[in-house]
Amino acid sequence: MEKKFKRTLVTSALPYANGPVHIGHLAGVYVPADIYVRYLRLKGEDVLFIGGSDEHGVPVTIRAKKEGITPQDVVDRYHKIIKESFEGFGISFDVYSRTTSDTHRELASDFFKKLYDEGKFLQMESEQYYDEGEQQFLTDRNIRGECPRCHAPEAYGDQCEKCGATLSPDELINPYNADSGNVLVKRKTSHWYLPLDHYQPWLEEWILNEHKEWRGNVYGQCKSWLDAGLKPRAVTRDLNWGIPVPVEGAEGKVLYVWFDAPIGYISNTKELLPDTWETWWKSNDTRLVHFIGKDNIVFHCIVFPSMLKAHGDYVLPDNVPSNEFLNLEDDKISTSRNWAVWLNEYLVDFPGKQDVLRYVLTANAPETKDNNFTWKDFQARNNNELVAVYGNFVNRALVLTKKYFGGKVPACGSLNDYDKGIIDEFMGVKEQVEQLLDRFKFREAQKEAMNLARIGNRYLAETEPWKIAKSDLDRVATILNLSLQLVANLSIAFEPFLPFSSKKLREMLQYDNFKWDNLGRIDLLPEGHTLGEVALLFEKIEDDAIQAQLDRLARIKKENEAAAYKANPIRKECSFDDFLKLDMRVGTVLECAKVPKADKLLQFKIDDGISTRTILSGIAKHFKPEELVGKQVCFIANLPPRTMRGIVSEGMILSAEDNEGNLSLLTVEPAAKPGSEIK
């Protein structure tokens, strides 16, 4: 029997206040959570939506050091940017706070102290990498070294971004501090651990048997971790930025950010409701739902529930609808490479078009697998769906009502069979959308909502009221009355998905009774009701606006490629006398042709200023022979002749090759006389 709940507590993953938020965050967590919360509010349910910034951890200290400011300065800056970005996109938190608040510091400390006092932690000693110059222990992510798999020179302590291998710092070859460059040593340190293995039997029963309804990616990842066997996990670390460990002998140690951050859901609720917060967190009739990305599944389904279970007073999550990742233009979104669409920048570049991005991200929601955002698809969905379908139907219905009935809702006369068929089509939309939203299928739910607009467009296109206005105004009145009822339904159906557009549409309709229960009714606008001013609900996005975004990404990609390029190591030293033995000269290419049956070889005839000579060069895959005739090249003139493919080569043409195999011929500027020596 399904459990009945009195209230729903919705949390969304705390974004890390070390930079702005991007479309991957919006698609993966915040738009789905906001859709769900707005839906529950429309239904009149008791719901709280909790958000906040995650503000502790090593990356904050690294950024602060690089910028010459304090960690608090860093999180203050980005907390403000993140909060304003969410507000700009209508993410309707009941509270958006932070983990540097006094409320959080006190509650997180008390949480740890209770588990500590009850003997729920293990204290263990381990060896970790330490930077003696900086006098600090390092996180996996702040350690770099040579990848043991592909031998990339700058792999991270947790992953090699070149080959994708998952690593540990101990596997790296010649590990060093990514920030200071210092060589690292191993040093012993003592920390407290949460023994996750103690909770494994309970987790297996609670997740694998009691929550088979969870999304496949969530259930599967949890099962994989449980099958591998859980191990104790450190809840403290050596750092000077964070919540101090509230026990004696823990100087210089703080709560590990993964332990500290999820407690922020509780502390932020307490900050909002200081007198009643426990009702939301400690009553069995509260339903707790976490919205997260797939990189947070283990923390929210295994680690945090184990913390709550160990504490004993809190409710456990009923569902964790995690999304997969969103890519950008077929490439993984990366904050370090600036490969992202930042929300604060979008709000400037596309003012008033928050709902367009919400719509596109929901339409492409990575609910079951990684998905892709492209600017061309963004433009197409806006122009071909929001403008041409939804906006077109609304505009036609309202403009025709203004034209023929002075902007007042006309009377609905007798309905013919076609009218009744249209009504039957959209009467079931409420139930369909509701079932999908209840199962966290937001992409399909939005698609069903858009079907209302498609029905309306088809109805007006097939009845053509403008053609019969002179001969049968009563029939026109019926058509437009029914069309306006459909429009009013759209303002309800799209409220969870497109809140800005729904508000604008209700203003045009002068209609504010938009409870979810009204969806599907055909008497929402009474006869004689006066409409407001009509305006376009959506506008076309032109090619130049999209090209500007594509050009920006192209620049970023080029910058990333340049920054990521590392030349091959310098070869072993040679003596200056050895170098002087080489006779390098400039020559003019008189003839150039491919060598028969040799894919790589080109045969050059070179004017060397004294006579002509033949040189073979293995560069045929990089250059067309006819493009090289007349060019000046640099060559080594005093190498002993060498026979290849029956042809005697009298020298070596010089070229520059990077470690990715790209080739450039060496030449001189300005032009030199053939035979000029290179010195």
Secondary structure, DSSP 8 states (H G I E B T S, - for coil): -----SEEEEEE---BTTS--BHHHIIIIIHHHHHHHHHHHHTT--EEEEEEEB--SHHHHHHHHHHTS-HHHHHHHHHHHHHHHHHHTT---SEEEETTSHHHHHHHHHHHHHHHHTT--EEEEEEEEEETTTTEE--GGGEEEE-TTT--TTEESSB-TTT--B--GGGSEEEEETTT--B-EEEEEEEEEE-GGGGHHHHIIIIIIT-TTS-HHHHHHHHHHHHH----EE-EEE-SSS-B--STT-TTEEE-HHHHTTHHHHHHHHHH-TTTHHHHHH-TTEEEEEE-BGGGHHIIIIIHHHHHHHH-SS--EEE---B--EEETTEE-BTTTTBS-BHHHHHHHSTT-HHHHHHHHHHT--SSS-EEE-HHHHHHHIIIIIIIIIIHHHHHHHHHHHHHHTTB--------HHHHHHHHHHHTHHHHHHHHHHTT-HHHHHHHHHHHHHHHHHHHHHH-GGGSTTT-HHHHHHHHHHHHHHHHHHHHHTTTT-HHHHHHHHHHHT-----GGGTT-S-SS-TT-B------SS----HHHHHHHHHHHHHHHHHHHHHH-----------HHHHHT--EEEEEEEEEEE-TT-SS-EEEEEE-SSSEEEEEES-TTT--HHHHTT-EEEEE--S--EEETTEEE-SEE-EEE-TT--EEE---SS---TT-B--
